[in-house]
């Protein structure tokens, strides 16, 4: 049973545009929601994370929006650049092993 | 600072062969885990360990064994490889929940 549903599966965005990736979760016990970024041939790396006591967290061009009542959270990449082209995974945990979404392959084209 | 080191990076096996994927971390993390990554399936947890001598199963443990004799090392054993185990395997460790540090992966092909 997939506990974190991620969409879209793939995304193509023009350079300078906004990339938006969405995730929905089922388990209301989750209390930590990280996003991981993976470049080809590399392992995933923690990008940004949020706890459910805040509705938004911003780090540079990356922002997480969190909607606790809807059990949804999303990653926004502002001013998307070709260097942002990667696979992005959302995840969730409550001091348990991380549960990952299936990933979104982002391509930023010039 | 090496972080999480996985060996080998690439391996080709024949069906029925056995092998061990090695994972070592130098961050003194108690928690270590193994994931497999398949196209369209995301990252699925195979086994994890919360400390030396303690291991537990994840989502897809069948066909894999683990042991944890030291804090630094967490090897993953395939006793009798099957084509369904063709995948990219990632080892990861953490200090805090949710903040995993991944190795660069081991790409396994089973013929």
Contacts between the chains, C-beta under 8 A, distances in Angstrom:
chain1	res1	chain2	res2	distance
A	6	B	42	7.7
A	9	B	40	7.3
A	32	B	97	6.1
A	32	B	98	4.2
A	33	B	98	8.0
A	34	B	98	4.9
A	34	B	99	7.1
A	36	B	100	7.7
A	41	B	104	7.5
A	41	B	105	7.7
A	42	B	104	5.9
A	42	B	105	7.5
A	43	B	4	7.6
A	43	B	90	5.4
A	43	B	92	7.5
A	43	B	102	3.2
A	43	B	103	5.4
A	43	B	104	5.2
A	43	B	105	5.6
A	44	B	43	7.1
A	44	B	90	7.3
A	44	B	100	7.6
A	44	B	102	5.2
A	45	B	102	6.8
A	46	B	99	5.7
A	46	B	100	6.9
A	46	B	101	7.9
A	49	B	98	6.3
A	49	B	99	7.4
A	89	B	42	6.5
A	89	B	43	6.4
A	91	B	98	7.0
A	93	B	97	5.4
A	93	B	98	4.8
A	94	B	97	7.8
A	95	B	97	4.8
A	96	B	97	7.7
A	97	B	33	6.3
A	97	B	45	5.2
A	97	B	48	5.3
A	97	B	58	6.2
A	98	B	45	7.7
A	98	B	98	6.0
A	98	B	100	6.3
A	100	B	35	7.9
A	100	B	42	4.9
A	100	B	43	4.3
A	100	B	44	7.8
A	101	B	42	6.0
A	102	B	40	6.4
A	102	B	41	6.4
A	102	B	42	3.8
A	103	B	42	5.1
A	103	B	43	7.8
